[in-house]
Amino acid sequence: MKELSLADALTQLGIQKSNPGVSTGRQWLSSKGPAIVSISPVDGKKIGSVKSTDEASFRKVVAVAEKAFVEWRAVPAPKRGEVVRQIGEALRKKKTALGMLVSYEMGKSLQEGLGEVQEMIDICDFAVGLSRQLYGLTMHSERPLHRMYEQYHPLGIVGIISAFNFPVAVWSWNSMLAWVCGDVCLWKPSEKTPLCSIACQKIVAEVFRKNNVPEGVSCLINGGAPVGQWMCSSEQVPLVSATGSTRMGKAVAKTVGERLGRALLELGGNNAIIISEHANLDIAIRAALFGAVGTAGQRCTTTRRLIIHEKVYDDVKAKLVKAYGQLRIGNPLNPENHVGPLIDEQAVKLYQQALRQVKAEGGQVLVPGGVLKGKGYESGCYVKPAVVEARNEFEIVQHETFAPILYLIRYKTLDQAISIQNGVRQGLSSSIMTTRVEEMEKFLSAAGSDCGIANVNIGTSGAEIGGAFGGEKETGGGRESGSDAWKVYMRRQTNTINYGQSLPLAQGIVFDV
């Protein structure tokens, strides 16, 4: 079988040099918004451009979505699930091509790009099953001949703001669940990875066309911050799901909250692995390495702090330095490379700034970083993963730097380690490496990790779609993907039915006229 080239992948996905960026599903709308140019961080070359949304086209998209919702919500949920099942099949056919585009436009390794598309396929499978179990509750009434229950109804237009680091998967977490729930979706992708959104919209549009799905169930609005502001301000959008920085999330929460809308926020992480003196160090090193350098440190679940017991600190440090020396940095489409580029030159500047600051605060560099230059690194976005001995109270350690910088911190007791782990503003993902049950249970107890995700003997990144994904504190409190995260995309209704011939009142109230 002939190996798929990047050019063939782009052709298969329908990506052109110039692409419209506003869509209601089957139609691509004209817009007077500026063009967004997609430059690959892999080689610094222009992939293509996308026309962004203007205010007039935004209003038109919302109007079409509102109309579509009235029709889509009346389709039985299992039938909506059947459409999502077909989307999963379409993604299977385009997995290699879409995975290559994700890798090339974002810069993550091809294995991670393919994994992201697989995550989309997995959430389709999850959503299909969910479409037959959007369950409510029944409860006993205190009044005779009465029945009480709760049920869930579709919410309306779900606005989705996604980030560059997972340009397709996080959109699918939201859209596939929202669609089986009976909602319609309005997607504003990152302006750093617009072509991935074009590819996804075309894949979905073809499935929707074959199933006669109403125009407007899947809408796309490419653009920058103003487009997101229009979405957040729109009273026609009852839920805005936003993934990105804490700074961005606070702005979204304020705007949506002022109109009493709902905001589902998946924001920054400052994740740590605790390595106990009782840890299996081989597992711990592998988990720390992938967690710290996977996606070039540009995951919200990236391992940024390694909290190591003093008895194994020197051993872990030596093993880690050796492992970092074996990393291969380069073109992520080459399967032999472990680490690709940062997303753009601004990310490189923030990486350099963080390294300067941690040194100024007293950090001791173990694995020096730096920007790579020369053949294969022409984009200027390739950097060396760095390891620095630091203290948790350093100002730079308290912040999330979206780059491959790992801070090593020493501890004496488990209580101290948990305190260090929790001693940051973010609360997304956490992990402990130990073979002692009592340490595991302490870490997972109410007195343990304060994160939304707490793992034992696995790293901080690589969550499965079956569990609810999200975190606490400045991570935003949102939950997406598995478990009962579907409930946020619906409105809950309590129903009471009187099937008797009298009207008894609750709480024993008597009201006779």
Buried (B, 14 or more C-beta within 10 A) or exposed (E): EEEEEBEBBBEBBBBEEEBBBBBBBBBBBEBEBEBBEBBBBBBBEEBBBBBBBBEEBBBBBBEBBBBBBEBBBEBEBEEBBBBBBBBBEBBBEBBBBBBBBBBBBBBBBBBBBBBBBBBBBBBBBBBBEBBEEBEEEEEEBEBEEBBBBEBBEBBBBBBBBBBBBBBBBBBBBBBBBBBBBBBBBBBBBBBBBBBBBBBBBBBBBBBBEEBEBBBBBBBBBBBBEBBBBBBBBBEBBBBBBBBBBBEBBBBBBEBBEEEEBBBBBBBBBBBBBBBBBBBBBEBBBBBBBBBBBBBBBBBBBBBBBBBBBEEBBEEBBEBBEEBBEEBEBBBBBEEEBBBBBBBBBEBBEBBBEBBEBBBEBEBEBBBEBEBBEEEBBEBBBBBBBBBBBBBBEBEBBEBBBBBBBBBBBBBEEBEEBBEBBBBBEBBBBBBBBBEBEEBBEBBBEEEBBBBBBBBBBBBBBBBEBEBBBBBBBBBBBBBBBBBEBBBBBBBEEEEEEBEEEEEBEEEEEEEEE
